[in-house]
Amino acid sequence: MAVACAALAVAMLIGVSVGPAGLTLGQVAAALLVKLPWLPHLAVPPVAVIIVWQVRLPRVILGALVGAMLAGSVAEAPVTMIMVAPRPPPAATPSR
C-alpha cells in the first residue's frame, strides 16, 4: 500500500510539472508552495501560479480520482459476478 501511495504521489508530481507552458520544476514547486499560509513571500510569476493551480492540478486530481474509481470497479467485478449469479429457487413445501 505504501508503494502504491508513493507511486501515485510521484505520478501526480510528474503530471503537474509536465506541460507545454515550459515551467521549470522549481517554478512548479514554488507555485504549489505559494498558496501555503506560512510561505507567502515566495516570488513566483502569477502566470505560473495560474497554470499550476487552475489548469494542471485539477487535471491531475481528476485523473487520480477517475483512476481510483476504475480500480475499485475492477476489483469489485469478480465479487459482484459471484453474488448476482442466478440460484435455483428454493424447493416448494406444501402448505397445510
Secondary structure as a PSIPRED ss2 file (coil, helix, strand):
# PSIPRED VFORMAT (PSIPRED V4.0)

   1 M C   1.000  0.000  0.000
   2 A H   0.000  1.000  0.000
   3 V H   0.000  1.000  0.000
   4 A H   0.000  1.000  0.000
   5 C H   0.000  1.000  0.000
   6 A H   0.000  1.000  0.000
   7 A H   0.000  1.000  0.000
   8 L H   0.000  1.000  0.000
   9 A H   0.000  1.000  0.000
  10 V H   0.000  1.000  0.000
  11 A H   0.000  1.000  0.000
  12 M H   0.000  1.000  0.000
  13 L H   0.000  1.000  0.000
  14 I H   0.000  1.000  0.000
  15 G H   0.000  1.000  0.000
  16 V H   0.000  1.000  0.000
  17 S H   0.000  1.000  0.000
  18 V C   1.000  0.000  0.000
  19 G C   1.000  0.000  0.000
  20 P C   1.000  0.000  0.000
  21 A C   1.000  0.000  0.000
  22 G C   1.000  0.000  0.000
  23 L C   1.000  0.000  0.000
  24 T C   1.000  0.000  0.000
  25 L H   0.000  1.000  0.000
  26 G H   0.000  1.000  0.000
  27 Q H   0.000  1.000  0.000
  28 V H   0.000  1.000  0.000
  29 A H   0.000  1.000  0.000
  30 A H   0.000  1.000  0.000
  31 A H   0.000  1.000  0.000
  32 L H   0.000  1.000  0.000
  33 L H   0.000  1.000  0.000
  34 V C   1.000  0.000  0.000
  35 K C   1.000  0.000  0.000
  36 L C   1.000  0.000  0.000
  37 P C   1.000  0.000  0.000
  38 W C   1.000  0.000  0.000
  39 L C   1.000  0.000  0.000
  40 P C   1.000  0.000  0.000
  41 H C   1.000  0.000  0.000
  42 L C   1.000  0.000  0.000
  43 A C   1.000  0.000  0.000
  44 V C   1.000  0.000  0.000
  45 P C   1.000  0.000  0.000
  46 P H   0.000  1.000  0.000
  47 V H   0.000  1.000  0.000
  48 A H   0.000  1.000  0.000
  49 V H   0.000  1.000  0.000
  50 I H   0.000  1.000  0.000
  51 I H   0.000  1.000  0.000
  52 V H   0.000  1.000  0.000
  53 W H   0.000  1.000  0.000
  54 Q H   0.000  1.000  0.000
  55 V H   0.000  1.000  0.000
  56 R H   0.000  1.000  0.000
  57 L H   0.000  1.000  0.000
  58 P H   0.000  1.000  0.000
  59 R H   0.000  1.000  0.000
  60 V H   0.000  1.000  0.000
  61 I H   0.000  1.000  0.000
  62 L H   0.000  1.000  0.000
  63 G H   0.000  1.000  0.000
  64 A H   0.000  1.000  0.000
  65 L H   0.000  1.000  0.000
  66 V H   0.000  1.000  0.000
  67 G H   0.000  1.000  0.000
  68 A H   0.000  1.000  0.000
  69 M H   0.000  1.000  0.000
  70 L H   0.000  1.000  0.000
  71 A H   0.000  1.000  0.000
  72 G H   0.000  1.000  0.000
  73 S H   0.000  1.000  0.000
  74 V H   0.000  1.000  0.000
  75 A H   0.000  1.000  0.000
  76 E H   0.000  1.000  0.000
  77 A H   0.000  1.000  0.000
  78 P H   0.000  1.000  0.000
  79 V H   0.000  1.000  0.000
  80 T H   0.000  1.000  0.000
  81 M H   0.000  1.000  0.000
  82 I H   0.000  1.000  0.000
  83 M H   0.000  1.000  0.000
  84 V C   1.000  0.000  0.000
  85 A C   1.000  0.000  0.000
  86 P C   1.000  0.000  0.000
  87 R C   1.000  0.000  0.000
  88 P C   1.000  0.000  0.000
  89 P C   1.000  0.000  0.000
  90 P C   1.000  0.000  0.000
  91 A C   1.000  0.000  0.000
  92 A C   1.000  0.000  0.000
  93 T C   1.000  0.000  0.000
  94 P C   1.000  0.000  0.000
  95 S C   1.000  0.000  0.000
  96 R C   1.000  0.000  0.000
